[in-house]
């Protein structure tokens, strides 16, 4: 291998961070964007780098199907011994991959694109248990009523025919398991050709598949001397699936090369399919069994608002913290009757509200350390920066430019990091312009006697 070939290969390896980090370098001043625009529109310069995100989330989500189990009469009137809450707390995971794209479909040739694939999953549960004994703590009567916890009838839930025998006890248990999964495929473009260098505007389309599952179970028993005199059980499930295509808009503000904030809004019309089942069994009042199944489908609209903050730890890593408020439509509701021998259960649907708090660690993985091929050093400027000649993998055109990592160590104010992690060199701050090899060689030939040009002081 010739010495010049070894030097070229060493330079290619040395620029791995340049071509692979979320901070993958992109000569992106106004002059650079103008130069990109001169090339074949079908062969725009890709912002290099592949970003992978992994994180955890905490969410609080409305629960449409909720109920109280068992009642006792005593101090405070007639009350449930336990009831499920109107919300459920969940923990989950978030995974994401961002792949750069040339852009230009929605915002014109001065935009850059990003294809984003994300998957989120969360699961939570809530449990409840309660008891009461006739003759203790002022309790005078117990019953086995089931009823929606937020809608008691006038005068209280009503125990029906319970027990008033001293020593008889009531034991009630409830559990609600809730899980949620979301997979999205989004294509977004960031507008770069505008006066505010520290602000980015994003527009995108989002395809989404979402699934919300709920399983619930409850049981009440009246016991005497350890033996069950009467019981009532209810269990069931709901399954809601959504297939949607919507729009996303966002804005990112960079305070400095490390810190940025982002605001996003999203609206997604979706096709919804809901399934539900409910079964109740009681040996109370002669014994009753109810078994119901439910299915519906239709269109609904969901929306989300997000706010996030991103902090760069290094050229390849960053952390982000995000908050999301969203509403999900057409979620299946199960309405549980007071007494299964008197009232049938029924199903309905409605919106639920969700609050997500996420923390993510973002890492850039090399996509190809030779995104720039045929790298050859040309000259060194008076300020210590080097000029290089190179080709992009997807283009045969030769260019002459600088390497952003080197610029950052010499003139850091000429390099900024975008919200997507990519570094940008402001050639105007360097007193240079990004040129093709033919332009640079022609200028050098015309001024071949100039020491400044010979020393590489101008680009």
Secondary structure, 3 states (H helix, E strand, C coil): CCHHHHHHHHHHHHCHHHHHCCCCEECCCHHHHHHHHHCCHHHCCCCCCEEEEEEEEEEEEECCCCCEEEEEEECCEEEEEEECCCEEEEEEEEEEEEEEECCCCCCCCCEEEEEEEEEEEEEEEEEEEEEEECCCCCCCEEEEEEECCCCCCCCCCCCCCCECCCCCEEEEEEEEEEEEEEEEEEEEEEECCCCCCCEEEEEEEEEEEEEEEEEEEEEEEEEECCEEEEEEEEEEEEEEEEEEEEEEEEEEEECCCCEEEEEEEEEEEEEEEEEEEEEEEECHHHCEEEEEEEEEEEEEEEEEEEEEEEEECCCCEEEEEEEEEEEEEEEEEEECCCCCCCCCCEEEEEEEEEEEEEEEEEEEECCCCCCEEEEEEEEECCCCCEEEEEEECCCCCEEEECCHHHHHHHCHHHEEECCCCCEEECHHHHCCCCEEHHHHHHHHHHCCCCHHHHCCCCC
